[in-house]
Amino acid sequence: MDEELDIFEYFGIPVVINACGTNTRLSNGIMAPEVARAMAAASFACVNLVDLQAASSRVISDITGAEAGIVTCGASAAVLLGAAACMAGLDPAAMNQLPDADGLRHEFIVIRSQRNMYDRAIRVAGGTVKEIGIPDRYSGTGVRDVLPWEIEAALSERTTAIYYLAQPQSLPPLGAIVEVARAAQIPVIVDAAAQLPPAENLRRFIAEGADLVAISGGKALGGPPASGLLFGREKLISSALIQMIDLDLAPEQWTCTGEFRSLSQMRGLPHHGVGRSCKVGKQEVIGLLMALRMFVAESSETRTDRWVSRLEAVLAALPAGADYRAEIVPSGSKPGLPLLKLQFPSSERAAEVDGKLRVHLPPVHLDASRVRQGVLAVNPIALRDEDVPQLCGAISATCS
Ligand SMILES: *Cc1c(COP(=O)(O)O)cnc(C)c1O
């Protein structure tokens, strides 16, 4: 552990106490030593990236139940590559054309209540977003979200796919969307970037009929921050792969593997695709595969116990007599993830404490997503056991 602290000190970079979760802004989380060692070991030899992704596909298929899978440089990249695959299929001319989608099916249906800035990846690939539905239950003026027939009515010869944001509150249920998509023979891309835990979600969306699933490697999986998974139908995954990898080679030198067998149907070899900017290194691929294996090897109970005991250590070291009420509670959004909730008397007070902690030395970042309810929370995922004294010292200095 000291090794990692020293490297930041060496370059003069302050280390923060991350009690806010695996946020990209704070460099995600902490990798297990096994993952870090696997990445280092991968640095000392060269491999063919297609062989590396073929091995990834075998591991990912085994764990997710999907036909095929690849490691990408993040969930956002996975959505971009998935969108490109839905637009270009196995046509090298269409691949060469993207992100110019003229003449291609390019519309992606996005349910208005599921709009989010990550769906921009669709547009980066060359697609357009078609919003549908009036989610008036969110505006407080009604009771509905979009209904499956409204999605059906929005389909046209321009429709490429349906983008579905998987969140516990997402409506309609994925199964209803899949039914509409199957009838129209268009794929469903599920953005499940942050839907772990529970571990069952690694298989769930494929089991419910999704054609492509994107998951972040740098969040709860504990992989490298710049890693992610894209898995689903072999044909779409093969298209995504060929649009990502470097293709500076003569067509006769190209060979494909059984994992990506659909590529043998291409009438020619495309140039570098729209996904070439989503390059993923061998270190990230190996690191994520190792993290994925470790994630599924640990039982949900053990993982939760590990997080709870870290929060109990924080709770035990918090100062007495402060103006918040501290309690370990389920996160609500992620089954199996506990949070240490600090309930302040007002939202202003919570915001003031949050602001002071961010400029504390070392800077302390709590989960402030419910600051308007006067709540700050300690998220255990990216917190290290050795951070506990400094975290509690900072809270003590700020709150008493
Ligand atoms: C975090 C997140 C992403 C991006 O994940 P990266 O792995 O950082 O690229 C995409 N979509 C959603 C819904 C997310 O929460």
The ligand as an ORCA input file, in Angstrom:
! r2SCAN-3c Opt
* xyz 0 1
  C     -20.711      5.265    -14.642
  C     -21.663      5.159    -15.759
  C     -21.225      5.106    -17.101
  C     -19.771      5.265    -17.479
  O     -18.958      4.237    -17.017
  P     -17.385      4.271    -17.319
  O     -16.929      2.885    -17.044
  O     -16.797      5.301    -16.406
  O     -17.206      4.655    -18.758
  C     -22.159      4.938    -18.092
  N     -23.475      4.834    -17.811
  C     -23.944      4.904    -16.542
  C     -25.405      4.771    -16.300
  C     -23.061      5.070    -15.472
  O     -23.523      5.131    -14.214
*
